């Protein structure tokens, strides 16, 4: 019989595999193939960007509508279905020959890559672990950081050796021969969807499990969502328009890109430390604090032309990006319980995806209208600072919420 006090570590290993496997639907991986896709399919930057935005937004809507299935079935079989679907979409990408076909393929990559693996991993960890939820969530979310660090480099190397289409076939083969067997193995003893594994003390668990309908009627949910979406909007927008930023500041893209390793390392450390802090203090206490480093980072980026603003931005921004992975994974379970976690988290995650999808387009329109990137960064500082204040104001209401 499974230990009721301490959930098996293999469960979080499976969650790590899920988030790592999401790499083939992430922007940093797909972006490597853009020159070949545009050349072979005759696409302009505007058309490709439009396809990508549409695919991302539709995938977010689908996740919000269908996310509740994670509450009704075992994660094991849902994860296998998602990974196999991602592999099939990768095969379709390897064989794409018409521009119009690219739109449904990008949708498939985003929904089965960027969306569902991380959702299933977060729901599973939130359900399986209670006393160690923060630490386990941080380990699970590290799969995304590790894949971001190595997959673009591997993709570039494979393209130079076997070509871009064969690289997508290699991705499909990896998913079927590595990811699927690992998930099946480490989730072979997965508890049922309505069974807790670790017991909790009274302070760590809400008094009841909320349904999505109940949560959607609570203003506190939207209040939190408006604040936590700030990091997705701000960081995505700045990274997407980094060329305009460095041109305005008189820097070089090489200098900006050279600090991405520092960003990645800091993000990993922030994720791990935040997981430990969540288990010690709870996600509600950390929520009002996690946006502060990013707010300072963008302020520095806005007010100076010194090239050393880049490492400051990268490191401070990574503190927010890294901590948010563990924090937002654990927050909804702490506030609303785990019985309907899939349904609740899918709405929250979809809102963050929409925020990240809107930022590049909105900033691009403003740039075309003559609003320089420096002024836009200052506006984002105001937005982030307001979010910090807002999350501090609603903090007491979140404690009362879990007492209902």
C-alpha positions in Angstrom: 0.0 0.0 0.0 1.3 3.5 -0.9 2.8 5.5 2.0 0.1 8.0 3.1 2.7 10.2 4.7 5.3 10.7 2.0 4.4 10.5 -1.8 6.9 8.6 -4.0 9.6 10.7 -5.6 8.9 9.0 -8.9 5.7 11.1 -9.3 7.7 14.3 -9.5 10.2 12.7 -11.9 7.3 12.1 -14.3 6.2 15.7 -13.9 9.7 16.8 -14.8 9.6 14.7 -17.9 6.3 16.3 -18.9 7.6 19.9 -18.6 10.8 19.0 -20.3 8.9 17.4 -23.2 6.9 20.7 -23.7 10.1 22.1 -25.3 8.9 21.2 -28.8 5.9 23.6 -28.5 7.8 26.5 -26.8 8.7 29.7 -28.5 12.4 29.3 -27.9 12.4 26.0 -29.9 10.0 26.9 -32.7 11.8 30.2 -33.2 14.9 28.3 -34.4 13.0 27.1 -37.4 11.5 30.4 -38.5 14.0 31.2 -41.3 13.4 27.8 -43.0 9.6 28.0 -42.6 9.4 31.4 -44.1 11.7 30.5 -47.0 10.0 27.2 -47.8 6.4 28.4 -47.4 6.9 31.9 -48.7 5.7 33.6 -45.5 6.4 37.2 -44.3 7.2 38.1 -40.7 3.7 39.5 -40.3 1.9 36.4 -41.6 4.0 34.0 -39.5 3.6 36.2 -36.4 -0.2 36.3 -37.0 -0.4 32.5 -37.4 1.6 32.1 -34.2 -0.5 34.5 -32.2 -3.8 32.9 -33.4 -2.5 29.4 -32.6 -1.4 30.5 -29.1 -4.7 32.3 -28.3 -6.9 29.4 -29.5 -4.8 26.9 -27.6 -5.2 29.0 -24.4 -9.0 29.0 -24.9 -9.1 25.3 -25.5 -7.1 24.7 -22.3 -9.4 26.9 -20.3 -12.4 24.9 -21.6 -11.0 21.4 -21.4 -8.6 21.7 -18.4 -11.1 20.1 -16.0 -10.4 16.6 -17.6 -7.3 16.5 -15.4 -9.7 16.3 -12.4 -11.5 13.2 -13.8 -8.7 11.0 -15.1 -5.3 9.8 -14.1 -2.5 12.1 -15.1 -0.6 9.0 -16.5 -2.9 8.4 -19.5 -3.6 12.0 -20.1 0.1 12.8 -20.3 0.7 9.9 -22.7 -2.1 11.1 -25.0 -0.7 14.6 -25.0 2.9 13.6 -25.6 1.8 11.3 -28.5 -0.3 14.1 -30.0 2.7 16.4 -29.7 4.8 13.8 -31.6 2.2 13.5 -34.3 2.1 17.3 -34.7 5.9 17.3 -34.9 5.7 14.8 -37.8 3.2 17.1 -39.5 5.6 20.0 -39.1 8.3 17.9 -40.7 6.1 17.4 -43.7 4.4 20.8 -44.0 4.3 22.0 -47.6 1.6 24.7 -47.7 1.3 28.0 -45.7 -2.3 27.4 -44.7 -1.4 24.0 -43.1 1.1 25.8 -40.8 -1.7 27.4 -38.8 -3.3 24.2 -37.4 0.2 22.8 -36.9 1.3 25.8 -34.8 -2.0 25.4 -32.8 -1.1 21.7 -32.2 2.4 22.5 -31.1 1.2 25.2 -28.7 -1.7 23.3 -27.2 0.1 19.9 -26.9 3.5 21.5 -26.2 3.3 24.8 -24.4 -0.1 24.3 -22.8 -1.0 20.8 -21.6 2.3 19.2 -20.4 2.9 22.0 -17.8 -0.8 22.0 -16.9 -0.9 18.3 -16.2 2.5 18.4 -14.3 1.3 21.2 -12.1 -2.1 19.6 -11.4 -0.4 16.3 -10.6 2.1 17.7 -8.2 -0.5 19.9 -6.6 -2.6 16.8 -6.0 0.1 14.3 -5.0 2.1 16.4 -2.6 0.9 18.5 0.3 3.7 19.0 2.9 6.4 19.1 0.2 4.2 20.8 -2.5 6.5 23.8 -3.0 9.7 21.8 -3.3 8.2 19.2 -5.6 6.6 21.9 -7.8 9.9 23.7 -8.2 11.6 20.4 -9.3 8.8 19.6 -11.8 8.9 23.1 -13.3 12.7 22.8 -13.7 12.0 20.6 -16.8 11.1 23.8 -18.7 14.3 25.6 -17.6 16.5 22.6 -18.5 14.9 22.2 -21.9 15.2 25.9 -22.6 18.9 25.8 -21.9 19.8 22.9 -24.2 17.1 22.3 -26.8 17.8 25.3 -29.1 21.5 24.5 -29.2 20.7 20.8 -30.0 18.2 21.9 -32.7 20.7 24.2 -34.4 23.3 21.4 -34.4 20.8 18.9 -35.8 19.6 21.2 -38.5 23.1 21.7 -39.8 23.6 17.9 -39.9 20.3 16.4 -41.0 18.1 19.4 -42.0 15.2 21.1 -40.4 12.5 18.7 -41.4 14.5 15.7 -40.1 15.0 17.5 -36.9 11.3 17.6 -36.3 11.1 13.9 -37.0 13.9 13.4 -34.4 11.7 15.3 -31.9 8.8 13.0 -32.6 11.1 10.0 -32.1 12.4 11.4 -28.8 8.9 11.9 -27.5 7.7 8.4 -28.4 10.9 6.5 -27.3 12.0 8.4 -24.3 9.2 10.6 -22.9 6.3 8.2 -23.1 8.1 5.2 -21.6 9.5 7.4 -18.7 6.0 8.8 -17.9 4.5 5.3 -18.0 7.2 3.9 -15.7 7.3 6.7 -13.1 3.5 6.9 -12.9 2.9 3.2 -12.8 1.7 3.5 -9.2 -0.1 6.9 -9.6 -3.0 7.3 -7.1 -6.5 7.8 -8.4 -7.5 11.3 -9.3 -9.6 11.7 -6.1 -7.0 10.2 -3.7 -4.6 12.3 -1.7 -1.1 10.8 -1.1 0.4 13.0 1.6 -1.5 14.1 4.6 -1.4 17.7 5.6 -1.6 19.8 8.7 -4.6 22.1 9.0 -2.6 25.3 8.2 -1.5 24.0 4.8 -4.9 22.8 3.5 -8.0 24.9 2.7 -11.1 23.9 4.7 -12.9 22.7 1.5 -12.3 22.0 -2.2 -13.8 24.7 -4.4 -15.4 24.1 -7.8 -14.4 26.2 -10.8 -17.9 27.7 -10.8 -17.5 28.9 -7.2 -14.0 30.3 -7.9 -15.2 32.2 -11.0 -17.8 33.9 -8.9 -15.2 35.2 -6.4 -13.6 38.6 -7.1 -10.5 37.5 -5.2 -9.7 35.1 -8.1 -9.7 37.9 -10.7 -7.8 40.2 -8.4 -5.0 37.7 -8.0 -5.0 36.9 -11.7 -4.7 40.5 -12.8 -1.5 40.8 -10.6 0.2 37.5 -11.5 -0.3 38.0 -15.2 2.0 41.0 -15.1 5.2 38.9 -15.2 4.1 37.0 -18.3 3.2 40.3 -20.1 6.3 42.3 -19.2 9.0 39.7 -19.7 7.6 38.3 -22.9 7.1 41.7 -24.4 10.7 42.9 -23.6 12.3 39.6 -24.8 10.3 39.7 -28.0 11.3 43.3 -28.8 14.9 43.0 -27.6 16.2 44.2 -31.0 14.2 47.5 -30.7 15.4 47.9 -27.1 19.1 47.5 -27.8 18.9 49.8 -30.8 17.3 52.5 -28.7 19.9 52.1 -26.0 22.9 51.9 -28.3 23.8 48.3 -27.2 24.3 45.2 -29.3 22.2 42.1 -29.5 25.3 40.1 -28.8 25.7 41.9 -25.5 22.1 41.4 -24.6 22.1 37.7 -25.6 25.4 37.0 -23.7 23.5 37.4 -20.4 20.8 34.8 -21.1 22.9 32.1 -19.3 22.9 34.3 -16.2 19.1 34.6 -16.6 18.7 30.9 -16.9 20.9 30.0 -13.9 19.3 32.6 -11.7 15.8 31.4 -12.7 16.7 27.8 -11.8 18.0 28.8 -8.4 15.0 31.1 -7.8 12.6 28.2 -8.6 14.3 25.9 -6.1 14.6 28.4 -3.3 10.9 29.5 -3.8 9.8 25.9 -3.5 11.5 25.6 -0.1 10.0 29.0 1.0 6.5 27.9 0.0 6.8 24.8 2.2 8.0 26.9 5.1 5.8 30.1 4.8 3.0 29.3 2.3 2.5 30.7 -1.2 0.0 33.4 0.1 2.8 35.1 2.0 5.2 35.1 -0.9 2.6 36.3 -3.5 2.9 40.0 -2.8 6.7 39.9 -3.1 7.5 38.0 -6.2 6.9 40.9 -8.7 9.3 43.3 -6.9 12.6 42.1 -8.5 11.0 42.4 -12.0 9.7 45.9 -11.2 13.1 47.1 -10.2 14.7 45.3 -13.2 12.5 47.1 -15.8 12.9 50.4 -13.9 16.7 50.1 -14.3 16.3 49.2 -17.9 14.1 52.3 -18.5 16.2 54.9 -16.8 19.8 54.2 -17.9 21.8 53.6 -21.1 24.6 51.9 -19.3 25.2 48.4 -20.8 25.4 47.0 -17.3 21.7 47.5 -17.0 21.4 44.3 -19.0 22.9 41.9 -16.4 20.8 43.7 -13.7 17.7 43.2 -15.7 18.5 39.6 -16.5 19.2 38.6 -12.9 16.4 40.5 -11.3 13.9 39.5 -14.0 14.9 35.9 -13.5 14.1 36.1 -9.8 10.5 36.8 -10.7 10.3 34.4 -13.6 11.8 31.6 -11.7 9.9 32.1 -8.5 6.6 32.4 -10.4 6.9 28.8 -11.7 6.8 27.3 -8.3 4.6 29.9 -6.7 1.8 29.9 -9.2 1.9 26.1 -9.4 1.2 25.8 -5.7 -1.0 28.9 -5.1 -4.3 27.6 -6.6 -4.0 24.4 -4.7 -3.4 26.2 -1.5 -6.3 28.6 -2.0 -8.9 26.4 -3.5 -8.0 22.8 -2.8 -7.0 20.0 -5.2 -10.3 18.2 -6.1 -11.0 20.7 -9.0 -7.5 22.0 -9.4 -7.3 21.1 -13.2 -10.4 23.2 -14.0 -9.3 26.1 -11.9 -5.7 26.2 -12.9 -6.6 25.9 -16.6 -8.4 29.2 -16.5 -5.6 30.9 -14.6 -2.9 29.5 -16.9 -4.9 30.5 -20.0 -5.1 34.1 -18.8 -1.3 34.1 -18.5 -0.9 32.7 -22.0 -3.2 35.4 -23.4 -1.1 38.0 -21.6 2.1 36.7 -23.1 0.5 36.5 -26.5 -0.8 40.1 -26.4 2.4 41.8 -25.3 4.4 41.4 -28.5 1.5 42.6 -30.7 0.6 45.5 -28.5 4.2 46.7 -28.1 4.7 46.3 -31.9 1.7 48.5 -32.6 3.0 51.2 -30.3 6.4 51.0 -31.8 4.8 51.5 -35.3 2.9 54.5 -33.8 6.1 56.1 -32.7 6.0 55.2 -29.0 9.6 54.4 -28.2 10.6 51.3 -26.2 11.9 53.4 -23.2 8.4 54.9 -22.6 6.8 51.5 -23.0 9.2 50.1 -20.3 8.2 53.0 -18.0 4.6 52.2 -18.5 5.3 48.5 -17.6 7.1 49.7 -14.5 3.9 51.4 -13.4 1.8 48.3 -14.3 4.1 46.0 -12.3 4.3 48.4 -9.3 0.6 48.7 -9.3 0.3 44.9 -9.3 2.7 44.7 -6.3 0.5 47.1 -4.3 -2.6 45.4 -5.4 -1.4 41.9 -4.3 -0.5 43.3 -0.9 -3.9 44.9 -0.5 -5.8 41.7 -1.3 -3.5 39.5 0.9 -5.8 39.6 3.9 -8.8 38.6 1.9 -7.0 35.5 0.6 -6.5 34.3 4.2 -10.2 34.9 4.9 -11.0 33.0 1.7 -9.4 29.8 2.8 -11.2 30.0 6.1 -14.6 29.8 4.5 
